[in-house]
Amino acid sequence: DPAATKLTVSKNVSVVLDASLNGVELADSTLVSGILSRYQQLLQSKVSWSGAEGSPSRAAKLSMGTPALTKVTAKLTGSGDAATELGPETDESYSIAVTTDPPVATVTAATAFGLRHGLETLAQLVVTPQGTIQAPITISDRPHFAYRGLMIDTGRHFLSIDTIKRAIDGMAAMKL
């Protein structure tokens, strides 16, 4: 079942995303640094996308009094090798809390892999072209299966590097 383990939406308030991603203590880990960098860029691209003609811009929404989500915090609760090593027993669960007072988003996970899943979900919550998130919202989720993946047979079917990169991006979007 692909539904979130727990999802709570209190009221329907738009919050304009101003993408700045605060790191975690393990940011010296190459894995965690790469995850933070990827989602910083993804959130920035969703905010800076100009969008459809006639839709209110971020500046217009801010001038209309829409609260600005100015802080996205990633919290890694695990430590050491357990937080960055992937195996069948790895905890890939995560939780997201987007509040309106103050307008802050927090992604919490025990491992870097849960953090990646949580940041991917947060990025999927951003509505373009407005660059908004409906808030307040809380999500707690975890993978249903320990083993997930995709087989790409390049021995029998030639695939370009761009095609393989798109498949990897799709896997990230599906949290595989």
N, C-alpha and C positions, 0 to 999 in steps of 0.2 A: 504494500500500500504506500504510494508516494506522498500521502498527506503528512503534514507536519505533526509531530508528536503532540505539541500544544501550540495553539495560536489564539491570541487575545487581541481584539481591536476594541478600544474603549469608545472612541468617537472619531468622526471623520474630519480631521483637521489637516490641511496641507502644510507641510514644512518644506521650505526651499533649502535644498542641499548646497552647502558651500564646502566643497570637498577638501578637507584637510584631515589626514589620517594620523592619529597619534600612535606611536609604536608600543612595543612591549619590551619587557626586560631582556628577553632572549633575542633582541634585534641583531646581536652580534652573530647569530646563527645565519649561515648563508641561506638556508631554507626559509626561515622566517623573514629575513630581509627581502628575499625574492617575492614572497607572498605579499608583503606589505607594499612593495614597489608596484607589483602587477595591479593590485586593487586601487592603489592611489591613482594610477594612470587611468584605470577603467572608470572610477568615480569622476575624475576630472573631465574625461571625455564626455560623460553623460551630462555634466553640468554645462560644459562649454558648447555643446551641440546647439546650433541656432534654432532648429525646429521648424515646424510648419508655419507657413505664412498666416498671419491673423491670430496666432496663439499668443497669450501674454508672455512677455519675456520674464526672466528672473528679476530684472530690475523693476519691472512693472509690478510683479507680485510682491516684492519687498516694499515698494512704495504704497501698496494697498494694505500693508500691515500684516502680511503673511510672515509668521516667525521664520527666522533663518536658522537652520541646523548648521551650526558653525563648528561642531566638534564630533568627530567619529573616533571612538577609542576602541582599540583592539586589546583584549586582556587574555593572556595565556596563563592559566592557573597551574599547569603542570611544570615540571622542571627537569633539567638534565636530559639524558638520552631518551627517556620515556616520552618526552614532549616532541621529539623530532624523529623518532624511529617508527617506521611503518611495519606492521605485522598483523596477524589475524586477530590479536587481542587489543589492538590499538583503539582507544576511545576517540571516535570521530564526532561525538555529539557537540552541540553548540547552542548558545542562546543569544538572542538579539533583543535589545530593549531600545525603543525609540520613544523618547519623552518630549513633551512640548514645553514644560516648565521646569528646568531650562530645556531648550531644544537641543538635545544631545542623543547620539546613537552610540550604544555600547555593544560590542560583539565579544562574547566570552566563550572560551573553549579550553579544554585540558591539554590539547595537543595542537601542533601546527596544522595538522590535517583537518581538525574540527574548525580551527580558525579560518582556514581557506574556504571551507564549506559555508561558514557563517558570513564571511565577507562576500562570497558569491551571491548568497541569498539577499544580503543588503543591497548589492548592486542591482539585483533583479527587481527590488522594490522601488527603485528610483523611476519615476514616470518621466519620460521624455516626451515632448520637447520642453516641458516646464521645469524639469530638474527638481521635482518635488517628491516627497514621501508622505503617505498618509500616516498620521500619528494621533495619539499614542498607540503603539503596537508592541507586543512581546511575542517572540517565537522561541520555542524550544524544540530542537529536532535532532535526530540521529539517523544514520543509515539503517535500513531494514536488514540488509545482508552484509556479512563481513567481507565476502569476496564479490567484487564488481569489476567489470572491465569491458574491453572491446578488443577483438582480434582483427588485426590488419594484416592481410596476406599479401605482402609486396613481392613475394616470390612468383606468384602466378598472375598477379594483377599490378601493373605499374601504377604507382600513385606519385604525384609530384609532391615536393616538400610542402608547398602551400596547402595542398589537400590534406596532408597528414597533420599540419598545424591546425587547420580548421577542425579536424576530427578531435584533436586534443582539446581545443577550446570548447567544443561541444561536450566533451566528457566533463570538463570543469563545470560547465553550466548545469549539467545533470548530476553533479557532485559524485562522479564515479571515482 
